[in-house]
Amino acid sequence: MTIYAPTTFADRTLLPRALIKRPRRTYTAAYTFNISQLVTFGGTTWTVVDRQRTTNGNQLYSLFRPGDISPFRVVLGRALAAAPSDPVEADRLYKVYLAGLRMRRRDERIRSLLASQRGSAGA
C-alpha cells in the first residue's frame, strides 16, 4: 500500500514531475501602441486594428493599410515605430477598415444563405 505524506517546500523535488505545481508566468506590461494608432512598418504607414500578447510576453499587432496589395498584416511590436500622425487621419483609416470588415461579413452571410437555399431547393 502506498501512503503519501504531506510534502513541504524543501522536499518538493522528491515528487514526480507531474505532481509538482509550478507557478505560471503572467505578463502585465502595457501595450506600446493603441488601436487605431498610425505606425510605421517597412517605411510605410499602417493602422493598428488589433493587438494581442503571446505567452512569452511578445506583442502582436494586426495592421491595415487600404489600397495595398496585401492590406492586412500581423507583425511583432518590436518591428514597429510610432508614426507622426493626425488623430483625424488615424480615425478615418480605422473606419475604412471597419467598413470593409462589415462589407466582407455581409457578403459571407449572403453567400451562405444562397448556398443553403440551393441545397434545400435540390432536396
The 8 nearest C-alpha neighbors of each residue, nearest first, counted from 0:
[[1, 2, 3, 4, 5, 14, 15, 6],
 [2, 0, 3, 4, 5, 14, 15, 6],
 [3, 1, 4, 0, 5, 6, 14, 13],
 [4, 2, 5, 1, 6, 14, 0, 13],
 [3, 5, 6, 2, 7, 1, 14, 10],
 [6, 4, 3, 7, 2, 10, 11, 8],
 [7, 5, 4, 10, 11, 8, 9, 3],
 [6, 8, 9, 10, 11, 5, 4, 12],
 [7, 9, 11, 10, 6, 12, 5, 13],
 [8, 10, 7, 11, 12, 6, 13, 14],
 [11, 9, 12, 13, 8, 7, 6, 14],
 [12, 10, 8, 13, 9, 14, 7, 6],
 [11, 13, 10, 14, 15, 9, 19, 16],
 [14, 12, 11, 10, 15, 6, 16, 9],
 [13, 15, 12, 11, 18, 16, 19, 10],
 [16, 14, 17, 18, 13, 19, 12, 11],
 [17, 15, 19, 18, 14, 12, 20, 13],
 [16, 18, 15, 19, 20, 14, 21, 12],
 [19, 17, 16, 15, 20, 14, 11, 21],
 [20, 18, 16, 17, 21, 14, 15, 11],
 [19, 21, 18, 22, 17, 16, 23, 11],
 [20, 22, 19, 23, 18, 24, 16, 17],
 [21, 23, 24, 20, 25, 19, 18, 26],
 [24, 22, 21, 25, 20, 26, 54, 55],
 [25, 23, 22, 26, 55, 54, 21, 56],
 [24, 26, 27, 23, 54, 56, 55, 28],
 [27, 25, 28, 56, 24, 55, 54, 52],
 [26, 28, 25, 29, 56, 30, 24, 52],
 [29, 27, 26, 30, 56, 31, 25, 52],
 [28, 30, 27, 31, 32, 26, 58, 33],
 [31, 29, 32, 28, 33, 58, 50, 52],
 [30, 32, 29, 33, 76, 58, 81, 28],
 [33, 31, 30, 36, 34, 81, 47, 38],
 [34, 32, 36, 35, 31, 47, 30, 50],
 [33, 35, 47, 48, 36, 49, 32, 50],
 [36, 34, 47, 93, 46, 48, 89, 90],
 [37, 35, 33, 34, 47, 46, 89, 38],
 [36, 38, 46, 82, 45, 89, 84, 44],
 [39, 37, 81, 82, 45, 80, 44, 46],
 [38, 40, 44, 80, 82, 43, 79, 81],
 [41, 39, 79, 42, 43, 44, 38, 78],
 [42, 40, 43, 39, 44, 79, 78, 45],
 [41, 43, 40, 39, 44, 45, 80, 38],
 [44, 42, 39, 40, 41, 45, 38, 64],
 [43, 45, 39, 38, 40, 37, 82, 42],
 [44, 46, 64, 38, 37, 63, 62, 39],
 [45, 47, 37, 63, 62, 35, 36, 48],
 [46, 48, 62, 35, 34, 36, 49, 61],
 [49, 47, 34, 61, 62, 35, 46, 63],
 [50, 48, 61, 60, 47, 34, 51, 62],
 [51, 49, 60, 59, 61, 52, 58, 48],
 [52, 50, 59, 58, 60, 53, 49, 57],
 [51, 53, 58, 57, 59, 56, 54, 50],
 [54, 52, 57, 56, 55, 58, 51, 59],
 [55, 53, 56, 52, 57, 26, 25, 24],
 [54, 56, 53, 57, 26, 52, 24, 25],
 [57, 55, 53, 54, 26, 52, 58, 28],
 [58, 56, 53, 52, 55, 59, 75, 76],
 [57, 59, 52, 76, 75, 51, 53, 56],
 [60, 58, 75, 51, 50, 74, 76, 52],
 [59, 61, 50, 74, 73, 49, 62, 75],
 [62, 60, 73, 49, 48, 72, 47, 50],
 [61, 63, 47, 72, 46, 71, 48, 45],
 [64, 62, 71, 46, 70, 45, 47, 65],
 [63, 65, 70, 45, 67, 46, 66, 71],
 [66, 64, 67, 70, 63, 96, 95, 92],
 [65, 67, 64, 68, 70, 69, 63, 71],
 [66, 68, 70, 69, 65, 64, 71, 63],
 [69, 67, 70, 66, 65, 71, 64, 72],
 [70, 68, 67, 71, 72, 64, 66, 63],
 [69, 71, 64, 67, 63, 65, 68, 66],
 [70, 72, 63, 62, 69, 64, 61, 73],
 [73, 71, 62, 61, 74, 63, 70, 69],
 [72, 74, 61, 60, 62, 59, 75, 71],
 [75, 73, 60, 59, 76, 72, 61, 78],
 [76, 74, 59, 77, 78, 58, 60, 57],
 [75, 77, 58, 78, 79, 59, 60, 74],
 [76, 78, 79, 75, 58, 80, 57, 74],
 [79, 77, 76, 75, 40, 80, 74, 41],
 [80, 78, 40, 76, 77, 39, 38, 81],
 [81, 79, 39, 38, 82, 40, 78, 77],
 [80, 82, 38, 39, 83, 37, 79, 32],
 [83, 81, 38, 39, 37, 84, 80, 44],
 [84, 82, 81, 85, 37, 38, 39, 80],
 [85, 83, 82, 86, 37, 89, 88, 36],
 [84, 86, 88, 87, 89, 83, 37, 90],
 [87, 85, 89, 88, 90, 84, 36, 37],
 [86, 88, 90, 85, 89, 91, 84, 92],
 [87, 89, 91, 85, 86, 90, 92, 84],
 [90, 88, 86, 92, 91, 87, 35, 37],
 [91, 89, 93, 87, 88, 92, 94, 86],
 [90, 92, 88, 94, 89, 93, 87, 95],
 [93, 91, 95, 89, 94, 90, 88, 96],
 [92, 94, 96, 90, 95, 91, 35, 89],
 [95, 93, 97, 91, 96, 92, 98, 90],
 [94, 96, 92, 98, 93, 97, 99, 91],
 [95, 97, 93, 99, 94, 98, 100, 92],
 [98, 96, 100, 94, 99, 95, 101, 93],
 [99, 97, 101, 95, 100, 96, 94, 102],
 [100, 98, 102, 96, 97, 101, 103, 95],
 [99, 101, 97, 103, 98, 102, 96, 104],
 [102, 100, 98, 104, 99, 103, 105, 97],
 [103, 101, 105, 99, 100, 104, 106, 98],
 [102, 104, 106, 100, 105, 101, 99, 107],
 [105, 103, 107, 101, 106, 102, 100, 108],
 [106, 104, 102, 108, 103, 107, 101, 109],
 [105, 107, 103, 109, 104, 108, 102, 110],
 [106, 108, 104, 110, 105, 109, 111, 103],
 [109, 107, 105, 111, 106, 110, 112, 104],
 [108, 110, 106, 112, 107, 111, 113, 105],
 [111, 109, 107, 113, 108, 112, 114, 106],
 [110, 112, 114, 108, 113, 109, 115, 107],
 [113, 111, 109, 115, 114, 110, 116, 108],
 [114, 112, 116, 110, 115, 111, 117, 109],
 [113, 115, 111, 117, 112, 116, 110, 118],
 [114, 116, 118, 112, 117, 113, 111, 119],
 [117, 115, 113, 119, 118, 114, 120, 112],
 [118, 116, 114, 120, 115, 119, 113, 121],
 [117, 119, 115, 116, 120, 121, 114, 122],
 [118, 120, 116, 122, 121, 117, 115, 114],
 [121, 119, 117, 118, 122, 116, 115, 114],
 [120, 122, 119, 118, 117, 116, 115, 114],
 [121, 119, 120, 118, 117, 116, 115, 114]]
